[in-house]
């Protein structure tokens, strides 16, 4: 089974994924374009600053490409935007961890400084949060499309109970049978014959 088999195709959370991808992509595009306007050399590590972050031509190019990927994900929307957000967010976090260890070494070809590492962590967590929003938790509400796609039998029972309650003119009954009632601290479980 592939992860995409479990994902609902169209749901209201798609707007969150699109907005997140669009905003973060536009931010990266702006950073990359500002780097290009400064006419930085591709592998320059002299510490040129753009918007408070050190950069060079290669980092500007990567920023533009990743920004375009995020914007494309926002245009496509839905599960694609969510997966793009999660992938790019994870890559940003990994980049932050890698660059912590190579800050003052020759391998730092992107001219990362500590401000870039912090930006990478913050942007990575932000993008990752946009991608995972409403998908990853142990307590998803039963009207959440991801919960419904992972529990189709229980969702159909709840829908049937809701329709029976609406047809009878009363409040919807909880799933679990005709005499089911919510178990609370005050009432405790219903015992047989009670």
C-alpha positions as CSV (number, residue, x, y, z in Angstrom):
1,X,0.0,0.0,0.0
2,X,1.3,3.4,-0.9
3,X,0.8,6.5,1.3
4,X,-1.1,8.2,-1.4
5,X,-3.7,5.4,-1.3
6,X,-4.7,6.6,2.2
7,X,-5.1,10.2,1.4
8,X,-8.4,11.8,0.5
9,X,-8.4,13.5,-2.8
10,X,-10.3,16.7,-2.0
11,X,-10.8,18.2,1.4
12,X,-10.9,21.5,3.2
13,X,-7.3,21.2,4.5
14,X,-6.1,21.6,0.9
15,X,-6.3,25.4,1.3
16,X,-3.8,25.2,4.3
17,X,-1.4,23.2,2.1
18,X,-1.7,25.7,-0.7
19,X,-1.3,28.8,1.4
20,X,1.7,27.4,3.2
21,X,3.5,26.3,0.0
22,X,2.6,29.6,-1.7
23,X,3.9,31.9,1.1
24,X,7.1,29.9,1.8
25,X,7.7,29.6,-2.0
26,X,7.3,33.3,-2.5
27,X,9.7,34.1,0.4
28,X,12.3,31.8,-1.1
29,X,11.8,33.2,-4.6
30,X,12.3,36.8,-3.2
31,X,15.5,35.8,-1.4
32,X,16.9,34.1,-4.5
33,X,16.0,36.9,-6.8
34,X,17.6,39.5,-4.4
35,X,20.7,37.3,-4.5
36,X,20.7,37.4,-8.3
37,X,20.2,41.2,-8.4
38,X,23.4,41.6,-6.3
39,X,25.3,39.7,-9.1
40,X,27.0,37.3,-6.7
41,X,29.5,34.8,-8.0
42,X,28.3,31.2,-8.0
43,X,30.7,29.8,-5.4
44,X,31.6,33.0,-3.6
45,X,32.1,32.5,0.1
46,X,33.1,36.1,1.0
47,X,30.0,36.6,3.2
48,X,27.8,38.7,1.0
49,X,24.5,39.5,2.8
50,X,20.9,39.5,1.4
51,X,18.1,40.2,3.8
52,X,20.3,39.4,6.8
53,X,21.5,36.0,5.4
54,X,24.8,35.2,3.8
55,X,24.5,34.0,0.3
56,X,26.1,33.4,-3.0
57,X,25.0,32.6,-6.6
58,X,24.5,28.9,-5.9
59,X,22.3,29.5,-2.8
60,X,20.3,32.0,-4.8
61,X,19.8,29.5,-7.6
62,X,18.7,26.8,-5.1
63,X,16.4,29.2,-3.4
64,X,14.7,30.1,-6.7
65,X,14.3,26.4,-7.8
66,X,12.9,25.4,-4.4
67,X,10.6,28.4,-4.3
68,X,9.3,27.5,-7.8
69,X,8.7,23.9,-6.6
70,X,6.7,25.2,-3.6
71,X,4.7,27.6,-5.8
72,X,4.0,24.8,-8.3
73,X,2.8,22.6,-5.4
74,X,0.5,25.5,-4.3
75,X,-0.9,25.8,-7.8
76,X,-1.6,22.1,-8.1
77,X,-2.9,22.0,-4.5
78,X,-4.4,19.1,-2.5
79,X,-2.2,16.1,-1.6
80,X,0.5,17.2,-3.9
81,X,1.0,20.5,-2.0
82,X,1.0,18.6,1.3
83,X,3.6,16.1,0.1
84,X,5.8,18.9,-1.5
85,X,5.6,20.8,1.8
86,X,6.6,17.8,3.8
87,X,9.5,16.9,1.5
88,X,10.9,20.4,1.2
89,X,10.4,21.0,5.0
90,X,12.4,17.8,5.8
91,X,15.1,18.9,3.3
92,X,15.4,22.3,5.0
93,X,15.8,20.7,8.4
94,X,18.4,18.3,7.1
95,X,20.2,21.2,5.5
96,X,20.3,23.0,8.8
97,X,21.8,20.1,10.6
98,X,24.4,19.5,7.9
99,X,25.4,23.1,7.8
100,X,25.9,23.3,11.6
101,X,28.8,21.0,11.2
102,X,30.4,22.6,8.2
103,X,30.0,26.3,9.0
104,X,33.7,27.2,9.1
105,X,34.9,24.5,6.7
106,X,35.7,24.4,3.0
107,X,32.7,22.2,2.4
108,X,30.4,25.2,3.1
109,X,30.0,26.0,-0.6
110,X,26.6,27.7,0.0
111,X,28.2,30.3,2.3
112,X,25.9,29.4,5.2
113,X,26.3,31.4,8.4
114,X,24.6,30.8,11.7
115,X,21.7,33.0,10.6
116,X,21.2,30.8,7.6
117,X,21.2,27.7,9.8
118,X,18.5,29.2,12.1
119,X,16.5,30.3,9.0
120,X,16.8,26.8,7.6
121,X,15.4,25.3,10.8
122,X,12.6,27.8,11.2
123,X,11.6,27.7,7.5
124,X,11.8,23.9,7.5
125,X,9.6,23.5,10.5
126,X,7.1,26.0,9.1
127,X,6.9,24.3,5.7
128,X,6.7,20.9,7.4
129,X,3.9,22.1,9.7
130,X,2.0,23.3,6.7
131,X,2.4,20.0,5.0
132,X,1.5,17.8,8.0
133,X,-1.4,20.0,9.3
134,X,-4.4,17.8,9.9
135,X,-2.7,14.6,8.8
136,X,-0.4,13.6,11.7
137,X,-1.8,13.2,15.2
138,X,-3.2,10.4,17.4
139,X,-6.5,12.3,18.1
140,X,-7.9,13.3,14.8
141,X,-11.6,14.2,15.0
142,X,-13.9,11.8,13.3
143,X,-14.9,14.3,10.7
144,X,-11.3,14.8,9.6
145,X,-10.9,13.4,6.0
146,X,-7.6,11.6,6.9
147,X,-9.3,9.8,9.9
148,X,-12.3,8.9,7.6
149,X,-10.1,7.5,4.9
150,X,-8.1,5.4,7.4
151,X,-11.3,4.1,9.2
152,X,-13.9,3.7,6.4
153,X,-16.0,1.1,8.2
154,X,-16.4,3.1,11.4
155,X,-17.0,6.3,9.4
156,X,-19.8,4.6,7.4
157,X,-21.4,3.4,10.7
158,X,-21.2,6.9,12.1
159,X,-22.8,8.3,9.0
160,X,-25.6,5.7,9.1
161,X,-26.2,6.5,12.8
162,X,-26.3,10.2,12.0
163,X,-28.8,9.7,9.1
164,X,-31.0,7.4,11.3
165,X,-31.1,10.1,14.0
166,X,-31.9,12.8,11.5
167,X,-34.7,10.6,9.9
168,X,-36.2,9.9,13.3
169,X,-36.2,13.6,14.1
170,X,-34.1,13.2,17.1
171,X,-30.5,13.9,17.9
172,X,-28.0,11.6,16.3
173,X,-27.2,8.5,18.3
174,X,-23.6,7.5,19.0
175,X,-22.2,4.6,17.1
176,X,-22.2,1.2,18.9
177,X,-25.8,0.0,18.8
178,X,-29.3,1.0,19.8
179,X,-28.7,1.4,23.5
180,X,-25.2,2.9,23.3
181,X,-24.5,5.9,25.4
182,X,-21.3,7.8,26.2
183,X,-19.2,6.5,29.0
184,X,-18.2,9.3,31.3
185,X,-16.5,9.5,34.7
186,X,-19.9,10.1,36.4
187,X,-22.0,7.4,34.6
188,X,-19.3,4.7,34.1
189,X,-19.9,1.8,31.7
190,X,-23.3,0.4,31.2
191,X,-23.5,-3.1,32.7
192,X,-25.6,-5.9,31.2
193,X,-29.1,-5.9,32.5
194,X,-28.9,-2.3,33.8
